[in-house]
């Protein structure tokens, strides 16, 4: 649990340096499809997601969107 939160915080800082914001789904039901997933936004515009896993967020922030 602690390692996962540390990873999330590192990704949030990484997104902030790129002018992005990392939002976690507010769902609290572990059986919900979007529980624990993320969306990457710039201002009011959704850049990636919703429904990204932590691994997908890290891939996006490291390598940029696919196709670029």
N, C-alpha and C positions, 0 to 999 in steps of 0.2 A: 504494500500500500504506500509506504513512504517513498520507495524508489519510483513508483508510478507518478506520484505528485511532484517529485523532483524533476522528472522527465517533462511533465506538463509545464512546469514553471520555466524550464529551459526553452521549450518550444514557444511559450508566450513571449519571452524576451527576444527570441530569434524573430518572431513575427513582428514585434514592435520595432526592431531595427530596420525592417523592410517596409515599414509604414502600414502594417496590417494588424488586425486584431483577431485573436483566437477565441472563439466562443464555444463553450461546452453546452451540450443539450441539457435543458433543465429537467428532463424526465428523471423521476425517482424510482420508477418501477423497473427492476432489473429484467423483466420479461418484455418490456417495450422494445421495439425494433431500433429506436434511436437512442437508447440508454447508453450513456458514456461516449457518444460520438461528438464530433466537432464540426464547426463551420469556420472558414476563414473569410473575413470581411475587410473591405477598405471603405471607410466611411459608412454609407448605407448600402453599398454594392456587395453582393455575395461573390467572392472570387473563386472559392472552391467549397464543395459540400452542398448541402448538409449530408451528414452520415459518414464522415471520414473517421477512420480509426487513427490512433496515435501514430502508427507506422506510416499511414498515408499522409498525415500532416507533416511528419518529419521528411518524408520524400519530397513533398511539395515545397517545403521551405528550403530544402537543401538544393534541389535541382530545378525548381520552378515548374510551371504547368507543363504537362506532356504536350509535345508538338511544337515547342519553341526551340 
